[in-house]
Amino acid sequence: MNIQHFEKGLHYSDRDLVLLAKKIGRLATYCDTLKDEASSIRVEAERRPTKKDRDQVKVMITVDLPKKRFRVESRRKSPIDAIDRCIEKLEPQIKKYKELRTGRGKAAKYAHTGKRKKPENLDVDLPQALADFEVPARPRRSPRTSR
């Protein structure tokens, strides 16, 4: 798992960096694919002046997995609160990704499509079967009479 973090207008303390790594590492418990070298997590934090104090910090987390990319963002008062909210948003997405990638999820995905098995190879002489097939003649309608 490759974790990159970028800060713009704010600085994480050492304690915050450890806490950040612990919270991001918790995502790996939901899907083993996150632990691979092919996956990466990018955390961007930005402090910007706003009229509301509660959304001064904007945190964006991008998770790149094989054939899939998740992106969430949150605006909160502190970067740790924003990261908590981003993790809450990512958890269901990663769980759904895991279900679709595993056998159980694939089986559930195709269960509702109604796909049937192909019939067994039948030894039927097709020209003879077509020759034996008769189309019933339509009954003739009687002409309408005026009353």
NUSE-961970 format. One record per residue (C-alpha): z, x, y; residue number from 1; residue in three letters. Coordinates in nm, 4 decimals. Layout:
N
<Z:Z; X:X; Y:Y; resi:NUM; resn:Ala>
...
//
This chain:
147
<Z:0.0000; X:0.0000; Y:0.0000; resi:1; resn:Met>
<Z:-0.1067; X:0.1423; Y:0.3325; resi:2; resn:Asn>
<Z:0.0960; X:0.0176; Y:0.6310; resi:3; resn:Ile>
<Z:-0.0180; X:0.0942; Y:0.9855; resi:4; resn:Gln>
<Z:0.1706; X:-0.0168; Y:1.2921; resi:5; resn:His>
<Z:0.0617; X:-0.0085; Y:1.6542; resi:6; resn:Phe>
<Z:0.2779; X:-0.0678; Y:1.9582; resi:7; resn:Glu>
<Z:0.1573; X:-0.1587; Y:2.3049; resi:8; resn:Lys>
<Z:0.4110; X:-0.1915; Y:2.5822; resi:9; resn:Gly>
<Z:0.7121; X:-0.1612; Y:2.3525; resi:10; resn:Leu>
<Z:0.8680; X:0.0912; Y:2.1169; resi:11; resn:His>
<Z:1.0395; X:0.0324; Y:1.7857; resi:12; resn:Tyr>
<Z:1.3678; X:0.2061; Y:1.7261; resi:13; resn:Ser>
<Z:1.4202; X:0.3897; Y:1.3973; resi:14; resn:Asp>
<Z:1.6339; X:0.1019; Y:1.2746; resi:15; resn:Arg>
<Z:1.3579; X:-0.1459; Y:1.3616; resi:16; resn:Asp>
<Z:1.0962; X:0.0601; Y:1.1763; resi:17; resn:Leu>
<Z:1.3070; X:0.0618; Y:0.8601; resi:18; resn:Val>
<Z:1.3643; X:-0.3123; Y:0.8935; resi:19; resn:Leu>
<Z:0.9909; X:-0.3657; Y:0.9506; resi:20; resn:Leu>
<Z:0.8996; X:-0.1688; Y:0.6363; resi:21; resn:Ala>
<Z:1.1557; X:-0.3631; Y:0.4331; resi:22; resn:Lys>
<Z:1.0223; X:-0.7001; Y:0.5502; resi:23; resn:Lys>
<Z:0.6601; X:-0.6019; Y:0.4881; resi:24; resn:Ile>
<Z:0.7535; X:-0.4584; Y:0.1473; resi:25; resn:Gly>
<Z:0.8959; X:-0.7958; Y:0.0530; resi:26; resn:Arg>
<Z:0.5403; X:-0.9322; Y:0.0540; resi:27; resn:Leu>
<Z:0.4556; X:-0.7040; Y:-0.2384; resi:28; resn:Ala>
<Z:0.6910; X:-0.9055; Y:-0.4598; resi:29; resn:Thr>
<Z:0.4517; X:-1.2008; Y:-0.4374; resi:30; resn:Tyr>
<Z:0.1352; X:-1.0168; Y:-0.5403; resi:31; resn:Cys>
<Z:0.0866; X:-0.6867; Y:-0.7218; resi:32; resn:Asp>
<Z:-0.2494; X:-0.6347; Y:-0.5515; resi:33; resn:Thr>
<Z:-0.0647; X:-0.5455; Y:-0.2307; resi:34; resn:Leu>
<Z:0.0723; X:-0.2340; Y:-0.3997; resi:35; resn:Lys>
<Z:-0.2759; X:-0.0952; Y:-0.4711; resi:36; resn:Asp>
<Z:-0.4354; X:0.1767; Y:-0.2635; resi:37; resn:Glu>
<Z:-0.7267; X:-0.0546; Y:-0.1863; resi:38; resn:Ala>
<Z:-0.5051; X:-0.2869; Y:0.0171; resi:39; resn:Ser>
<Z:-0.3790; X:-0.2216; Y:0.3663; resi:40; resn:Ser>
<Z:-0.1466; X:-0.3910; Y:0.6125; resi:41; resn:Ile>
<Z:-0.1885; X:-0.3540; Y:0.9866; resi:42; resn:Arg>
<Z:0.0937; X:-0.4564; Y:1.2203; resi:43; resn:Val>
<Z:0.0196; X:-0.4771; Y:1.5925; resi:44; resn:Glu>
<Z:0.2908; X:-0.5525; Y:1.8459; resi:45; resn:Ala>
<Z:0.2270; X:-0.6075; Y:2.2138; resi:46; resn:Glu>
<Z:0.4604; X:-0.6855; Y:2.5020; resi:47; resn:Arg>
<Z:0.3008; X:-0.8607; Y:2.7941; resi:48; resn:Arg>
<Z:0.4362; X:-1.0266; Y:3.1048; resi:49; resn:Pro>
<Z:0.4441; X:-1.4048; Y:3.0742; resi:50; resn:Thr>
<Z:0.6086; X:-1.6867; Y:3.2609; resi:51; resn:Lys>
<Z:0.8061; X:-1.7827; Y:2.9525; resi:52; resn:Lys>
<Z:1.0530; X:-1.5284; Y:2.8221; resi:53; resn:Asp>
<Z:1.0353; X:-1.6624; Y:2.4698; resi:54; resn:Arg>
<Z:0.6777; X:-1.5475; Y:2.4085; resi:55; resn:Asp>
<Z:0.6623; X:-1.2051; Y:2.5688; resi:56; resn:Gln>
<Z:0.6103; X:-1.0221; Y:2.2399; resi:57; resn:Val>
<Z:0.2990; X:-1.0930; Y:2.0376; resi:58; resn:Lys>
<Z:0.2852; X:-0.9590; Y:1.6804; resi:59; resn:Val>
<Z:-0.0318; X:-0.9715; Y:1.4723; resi:60; resn:Met>
<Z:-0.0347; X:-0.8804; Y:1.1033; resi:61; resn:Ile>
<Z:-0.3599; X:-0.8295; Y:0.9143; resi:62; resn:Thr>
<Z:-0.3529; X:-0.7908; Y:0.5359; resi:63; resn:Val>
<Z:-0.6705; X:-0.6539; Y:0.3759; resi:64; resn:Asp>
<Z:-0.6977; X:-0.7191; Y:0.0036; resi:65; resn:Leu>
<Z:-0.9968; X:-0.6814; Y:-0.2251; resi:66; resn:Pro>
<Z:-1.2433; X:-0.9562; Y:-0.1267; resi:67; resn:Lys>
<Z:-0.9897; X:-1.1249; Y:0.1040; resi:68; resn:Lys>
<Z:-0.8345; X:-1.0795; Y:0.4490; resi:69; resn:Arg>
<Z:-0.5303; X:-1.2608; Y:0.5881; resi:70; resn:Phe>
<Z:-0.4358; X:-1.2578; Y:0.9546; resi:71; resn:Arg>
<Z:-0.1360; X:-1.4142; Y:1.1240; resi:72; resn:Val>
<Z:0.0165; X:-1.3858; Y:1.4668; resi:73; resn:Glu>
<Z:0.3330; X:-1.4976; Y:1.6333; resi:74; resn:Ser>
<Z:0.4780; X:-1.4911; Y:1.9835; resi:75; resn:Arg>
<Z:0.8541; X:-1.4563; Y:2.0147; resi:76; resn:Arg>
<Z:1.1187; X:-1.3024; Y:2.2332; resi:77; resn:Lys>
<Z:1.1807; X:-0.9976; Y:2.0126; resi:78; resn:Ser>
<Z:0.9442; X:-0.8128; Y:1.7797; resi:79; resn:Pro>
<Z:1.1700; X:-0.8610; Y:1.4761; resi:80; resn:Ile>
<Z:1.1749; X:-1.2396; Y:1.5265; resi:81; resn:Asp>
<Z:0.7968; X:-1.2397; Y:1.5581; resi:82; resn:Ala>
<Z:0.7610; X:-1.0352; Y:1.2389; resi:83; resn:Ile>
<Z:0.9904; X:-1.2769; Y:1.0549; resi:84; resn:Asp>
<Z:0.7689; X:-1.5673; Y:1.1611; resi:85; resn:Arg>
<Z:0.4531; X:-1.3807; Y:1.0573; resi:86; resn:Cys>
<Z:0.6016; X:-1.3118; Y:0.7146; resi:87; resn:Ile>
<Z:0.6835; X:-1.6821; Y:0.6775; resi:88; resn:Glu>
<Z:0.3199; X:-1.7638; Y:0.7516; resi:89; resn:Lys>
<Z:0.1832; X:-1.4997; Y:0.5134; resi:90; resn:Leu>
<Z:0.3937; X:-1.5905; Y:0.2096; resi:91; resn:Glu>
<Z:0.2109; X:-1.9137; Y:0.1151; resi:92; resn:Pro>
<Z:-0.1295; X:-1.7536; Y:0.1748; resi:93; resn:Gln>
<Z:-0.0511; X:-1.4614; Y:-0.0557; resi:94; resn:Ile>
<Z:0.0975; X:-1.6913; Y:-0.3215; resi:95; resn:Lys>
<Z:-0.2194; X:-1.9018; Y:-0.3202; resi:96; resn:Lys>
<Z:-0.4316; X:-1.5854; Y:-0.3423; resi:97; resn:Tyr>
<Z:-0.2308; X:-1.4720; Y:-0.6434; resi:98; resn:Lys>
<Z:-0.2667; X:-1.8080; Y:-0.8190; resi:99; resn:Glu>
<Z:-0.6422; X:-1.8064; Y:-0.7745; resi:100; resn:Leu>
<Z:-0.6715; X:-1.4469; Y:-0.8977; resi:101; resn:Arg>
<Z:-0.4644; X:-1.4961; Y:-1.2127; resi:102; resn:Thr>
<Z:-0.5702; X:-1.6873; Y:-1.5221; resi:103; resn:Gly>
<Z:-0.3392; X:-1.9801; Y:-1.4591; resi:104; resn:Arg>
<Z:-0.4845; X:-2.0404; Y:-1.1164; resi:105; resn:Gly>
<Z:-0.8420; X:-2.0087; Y:-1.2373; resi:106; resn:Lys>
<Z:-0.7770; X:-2.2596; Y:-1.5141; resi:107; resn:Ala>
<Z:-0.6318; X:-2.5053; Y:-1.2650; resi:108; resn:Ala>
<Z:-0.9245; X:-2.4480; Y:-1.0318; resi:109; resn:Lys>
<Z:-1.1811; X:-2.5441; Y:-1.2955; resi:110; resn:Tyr>
<Z:-0.9753; X:-2.8171; Y:-1.4616; resi:111; resn:Ala>
<Z:-1.0666; X:-3.0806; Y:-1.2061; resi:112; resn:His>
<Z:-1.4393; X:-2.9977; Y:-1.1906; resi:113; resn:Thr>
<Z:-1.5074; X:-3.1799; Y:-1.5161; resi:114; resn:Gly>
<Z:-1.7292; X:-2.9102; Y:-1.6609; resi:115; resn:Lys>
<Z:-1.7991; X:-2.9755; Y:-2.0247; resi:116; resn:Arg>
<Z:-1.8781; X:-2.7433; Y:-2.3075; resi:117; resn:Lys>
<Z:-2.2426; X:-2.7130; Y:-2.3994; resi:118; resn:Lys>
<Z:-2.3354; X:-2.9039; Y:-2.7151; resi:119; resn:Pro>
<Z:-2.3810; X:-2.7143; Y:-3.0353; resi:120; resn:Glu>
<Z:-2.7288; X:-2.6000; Y:-3.1241; resi:121; resn:Asn>
<Z:-2.8839; X:-2.9039; Y:-3.2883; resi:122; resn:Leu>
<Z:-3.1678; X:-2.8591; Y:-3.5347; resi:123; resn:Asp>
<Z:-3.3945; X:-3.1357; Y:-3.4106; resi:124; resn:Val>
<Z:-3.7704; X:-3.1409; Y:-3.4178; resi:125; resn:Asp>
<Z:-3.8389; X:-3.2340; Y:-3.0557; resi:126; resn:Leu>
<Z:-4.2013; X:-3.3539; Y:-3.0888; resi:127; resn:Pro>
<Z:-4.1067; X:-3.5763; Y:-3.3828; resi:128; resn:Gln>
<Z:-3.8031; X:-3.7110; Y:-3.1971; resi:129; resn:Ala>
<Z:-4.0210; X:-3.7982; Y:-2.8963; resi:130; resn:Leu>
<Z:-4.2789; X:-3.9669; Y:-3.1200; resi:131; resn:Ala>
<Z:-4.0104; X:-4.1800; Y:-3.2848; resi:132; resn:Asp>
<Z:-3.8661; X:-4.2855; Y:-2.9508; resi:133; resn:Phe>
<Z:-3.9973; X:-4.6177; Y:-2.8269; resi:134; resn:Glu>
<Z:-3.9575; X:-4.7606; Y:-2.4849; resi:135; resn:Val>
<Z:-3.8781; X:-5.1301; Y:-2.5043; resi:136; resn:Pro>
<Z:-4.1252; X:-5.3505; Y:-2.3253; resi:137; resn:Ala>
<Z:-4.0050; X:-5.5389; Y:-2.0234; resi:138; resn:Arg>
<Z:-3.9826; X:-5.9114; Y:-2.0610; resi:139; resn:Pro>
<Z:-4.2284; X:-6.0873; Y:-1.8339; resi:140; resn:Arg>
<Z:-4.0998; X:-6.3023; Y:-1.5588; resi:141; resn:Arg>
<Z:-4.2237; X:-6.6496; Y:-1.5329; resi:142; resn:Ser>
<Z:-4.4057; X:-6.7289; Y:-1.2117; resi:143; resn:Pro>
<Z:-4.2035; X:-6.9219; Y:-0.9607; resi:144; resn:Arg>
<Z:-4.2926; X:-7.2762; Y:-0.9130; resi:145; resn:Thr>
<Z:-4.2548; X:-7.4576; Y:-0.5875; resi:146; resn:Ser>
<Z:-4.0314; X:-7.7587; Y:-0.5808; resi:147; resn:Arg>
//
